[in-house]
Amino acid sequence: MKNIKNFRRVSYSTKEGIYIWYLLSCEKQNEQKILSQCQKYLSGRGLKDAFILTYDSLRRYEGAWHMEKKRLFPNNVVLESDDGQRLLDECESYNDIIQQNSLRCMSGEEEGVLKLLCGKTHNVEMSRGIICRGITKVMEGPLKGMEDRIQKIDRHKRLAWIHVQSEYFILAGLEIVEKG
């Protein structure tokens, strides 16, 4: 199997079987094209699902706040499979998909945190919280109960950096509605 050393097998069980998330890197601004190609050309035996992870972010323009969806992993598509060998073989058989792209397996911790944050929607919704005496308390949203993973909060951009692994963070929307 080509690039086998780049695979780390991490899985989760469902009634249907064991599924693993893989990140397929692609060229900048090419995520939708690669996603469509994966869904069109890869079989149901090798690929169970393909999607792009996003997070909600608030942005102010025209005098009001607007909710936007941003890519959690720019230049990456997530592929879900129960057979990494077959997935890699199928990806390699279509040069447009794996041409200069690399496929890597997500770590268990990374996948677990993302599943908690995203759920089945593949989108990290906006959370709301307060800061009281320097302690962050999330009142609603997917970050509720995960306050210990918040490493940094940008109150101006309404974003939180969530610790996943050593020296690895993901972004999530967090609006601080009160500071005391």
URURFEN-V552913 format. One record per backbone hydrogen bond with DSSP energy under -0.5 kcal/mol. CO is the residue of the C=O (numbers start at 0). NH is the residue of the N-H. If there is no record, write none. Layout:
co:nh
CO:NH
CO:NH
This chain:
co:nh
0:3
2:5
3:6
5:104
7:9
11:18
16:13
16:18
18:11
19:80
20:105
21:23
21:78
22:24
22:103
23:76
26:29
29:33
30:34
31:35
32:36
33:37
34:38
35:39
36:40
37:41
42:46
48:79
50:77
52:71
52:72
53:123
54:69
56:67
58:60
58:65
60:63
63:60
65:58
67:56
67:69
69:54
72:75
74:25
76:23
76:78
77:50
78:21
79:47
79:48
80:19
82:86
83:87
84:88
85:89
86:90
87:91
88:92
89:93
90:93
90:97
92:94
93:96
93:97
94:98
101:24
103:22
106:110
107:111
108:112
109:113
110:114
111:115
112:116
113:117
114:118
116:124
117:120
117:122
118:121
121:53
122:124
123:55
126:174
127:138
127:139
128:176
128:177
129:131
129:136
130:179
131:134
133:135
134:131
136:129
136:138
139:127
140:143
142:145
145:148
145:149
146:149
148:150
148:162
151:160
152:154
153:157
153:158
157:173
158:153
159:161
159:171
160:150
160:151
160:162
161:169
164:163
164:167
167:163
167:164
169:161
171:159
172:126
173:175
174:128
174:176
177:130
